[in-house]
Amino acid sequence: MKAESFQDPSAPMKRALFLSLALGAVAVIMYMFFVSDYRDKLQDARARHDKERDRYDSMVRMEAALKKAGQDKDRTDPVKVVQDYQKKLLEPLLESYAMRAKSLLDPHAKAVGMTIVDYAELPTRRLPLPPNTSPVHPPKQLYARKPIRLTCTGSYARIVSFILRVEEKMPHVSIEAFSLKSQNDPDVQSATIVCEWPIKGETFDATAVKGGVKR
């Protein structure tokens, strides 16, 4: 090919060259405005997807942990209730429930200025088993209630303050009876109070019970 053909190209060659340049420019523009933008949007979408997936996985793990915690709580709550109950049982002191009651109640009487002059044990009350107790799997330990009768002296206000204090500080103790014998001196009244504690009863013996559970 002669050099003149490049120095003075024909009109068709000019048009072809221009068309090629134009198409190249259009392709570059389309890539910049469409392909590149789509790629950026795709990357953003993937990032949002990964974030939502991590969030979902975190929620699934949290739900599983809460479910497990609930199951553990269902298992431990009854045990905790029994343990708390056992901590409140009245245990004998020197083989005497009255002595133990004295050690627990004297500080409360002293705090309100009342005097307990006598403690006396009353007959133990058995607690019946729940109606749905299984005779095949009965409780290993039975419980009972132990009434302790107190003979007190003090003003009416101090005696009432003592009862209210016991009810507040020792909610597991029941005030089963209260009587007041009026005296001439309003500051020296005589009262009888019966407090009742939960205590351990006998150990359940299934072999000693025929045809059902012990009541």
Secondary structure, 3 states (H helix, E strand, C coil): CCHHHHHCCCHHHHHHHHHHHHHHHHHHHHHHHHHHHHHHHHHHHHHHHHHHHHHHHHHHHHHHHHHHHHHHHHHHHHHHHHHHHHHCCCCCECCEHHHHHHHHHHHHHHHHCCEEEEEEECCCEECCCCCCCCCCCCCCEEEEEEEEEEEEEECHHHHHHHHHHHHHHCCCCEEEEEEEECCCCCCCEEEEEEEEEEEEEEECCHHHCCCCCCC
